[in-house]
């Protein structure tokens, strides 16, 4: 399917999650919904009108003639697209605080974050790895060094996962960024951007509902504590 062959085993959410069971932004729920929507659209476009007379097994155009390639060919194409467009995520390990995916412009991006062996409560350290539009990445990051005004989405997933894991995050949105943020900045996981400015814009946006604005304000308050 055009989604993630990964699911939340915690029972907290129907979306993919980090160690604490919170859903990843652009997680399984949204990816699966998108996959189903695209599959339904492809099949609907392929069928549109069926010839019920038995004279042809292909889809029928408005003039009643079978479309080139026929229904079988178009349906196979729809299935092929759904099977090819897959994001495969790693199941969370013991020290994992985030495992998720995000649709990119070039590839289906993935990210996995886990605490390192030398991580401490005073100085939490994580290893962040995955694939972005700009290429594969694998690096060590100190949570306290992350600046939301100049951070990558990969770094922000680490910060969000840490806040969830330590119990600081108590919101209901369960996402790294609020709904509506996808219209700000770059979708590339490794592109640096100002998350504070983008989330602040969402918090007062007339294109986002009340719940979305409140979620943005809550995340803004948490992330501002890390601004350098």
N, C-alpha and C positions, 0 to 999 in steps of 0.2 A: 504494500500500500504506500501511497505518497505521504509517509509520515515517519514516525519513529518506532523502531522495534525495541522499545524500552518503555517500561511503565513503573509507576510508583508502587512499591511493595509495602509502603507504610500504612496505607489505608486512610491517610489524612486527606488525600487529594486524588482526583482522577487525572492529574497532569504529572509529567515527570518531575522529579524533585531532587533536591540535594539531600544530605544526610538527615536534615530535620524534617523532611517530608513536605516542604513547600514547593510549589510548582515553579519551574523555570520559565523565564520570559520567552514567549514564542515556543512554549513547551508542547507536550504531547496532545493536550486538549485542543489547542489552536491549530497545531499541525495536522492532527487527524481530521478536524472539522474542515480544514482547507483541502485535505486530500479527498474527503468524501464529496465536498462541493465540486471540486474539479472533475472528479470521476463522473459524478452525476451530470455535470455540464457536458462532458465529452460524449457520454452515452446518449444524452438527450439530443445533442446536436447530430449525432450519428443516426439516430432513429428518426426523430421528428415525426414522420408519417410512415407507418408500416403498410405494406401491401398484404391485406388479409385474404386476397383471392387465391393465394397459393401459387400464382404465376411466377413469383420471384422471391428469393429469400433475402434480397437486399433491401435497403431503405428506399423509400419512394419519394421522389421530389414532388413539387407541387403539381407537376404535369402528369404524375402517375408513372414515371419511368424510373427504373433503378438507377441510383447514383453510381458514378464510376467507382469501382472497387467493392461496391456492395456493403451491406451491413456488417458482415463478418469481418471484412478488412478494417472498417472504421472502428468497430468494437475492439478488435485486436490492438489497434493503435492506441485506443484509450487505455486499455489494460497495460500496454507496454509503457506508456507515460507514467502511469501510477506506480508500476513496479520499479521503474528506473529511478524515480525521484524519491530516494530513500535517505533518511538520516539515521545512522546507527550510533546510538549512545552507549557509553560504558555503564554497567550497573555500579552503583555506589559501593566503594570499599569502606573499610573501617574508618579511615580518616577523611573520607570524602565529605565536602561541604557543599558541592554543587556539581551537577551533571546535566547539561542541557544542549539545546541546539537552536539555531536561528537561520532562517532562510536568507541567503546572500544574493548578490547580483550574479555571481559566477558559479558558486557551489552551495551546497547545503552545509552550513558551518556547524562545527561541534566544539564543545568546551568541557573540560573536566578539571575540577579544583580539589586539592586535598592538602591537609596539613603535612608539613615535613616533620621528620623525627626530632629536629631541634626546635620546633615551635613551642612557645610558652604562652601563658595567659597574658603576660606583660608585653611580649613581643611575638605575636602570632605570625607565623611564616607559612606560606603556601607554595605549592608547585602548580602552575597553570599550564595546561597543554590542550592542544586541539588543532582544528583547521579553520582558517579564515579565508575570505576572498583573496587576501593578499599573500596567502601561503600558510604553511604549517608553523606552529609555535610551541615552545616548551621552555618555560623560564621560572625562576624563583622570585617571589615577591613578598615583601614585608607589608602586611596589612596597614600598619601605621604610616607607611610611606605613600599610600594611595591618596591622590588629590582629585576629588570629584570634579574640580574645575579644569583638570587637564589629565584625563584618564582614558583608557581604552575600555570598551565594553567588557573585555576579558577581565580586566582588573576590577571592574564594578561588580561582576558576578562573584568574584572572590570576596569583596567587601560585603555584599549582600548575604552571601552564604555564611560568612563569619557572624554577621549580626543575627541571623536566624539561629545558627548553632549555639550561640552564647545566650540566646533568649532576649536579646535587646529588641529585635524586631517582633512586634506584636500586631502588625497590621493584618488586614483581611485580603489585600490585593494579591499577595504571594508572588510578586514579580520584581525583577531588578529595576525596571523602569515602569512608570504608570502607562495606562492605555492612552494613546495619543502621542507618546514620545517617538514612535516610529516615524513620524513626519519631521523629526528634527535630526540633523547631523547625518552621519554615515551608518550604514548597516554592517560595515566591515568590523569584525570583532577586535581588530588591532589598530583601528584608526582612532587617534586621540581627539577628544572633543570635550566641550564644557557641559557636563551633565547637570550642573547646578542651574545654569541658564536655561537649558532645555526643559528641565522638570519644572522650574519656576514658570515658564511660559505655559506649560500644560495646566498648572494649578489655577490659572485665571482664564483659560481658554473657553470661549463660548461654544466650541465644537466638541467639548467633552462634557459628559453629564456630571451631576453633583458628586456622585460616588467617585468618579474618576478624578475630579479636582481635589477631593478630600484625600484620596490615596496619594496624589502627587504632593500635597502639602505635608503629609506624614513622612514620606520618603525624603522630602527636602530637608525637614528638620533633622533626620538621622544623618544624612550625608553631609550636611553643613558642619557637623562636628569634626569632619576630617579635612575640611578646606585648609590649605596651608597658607 
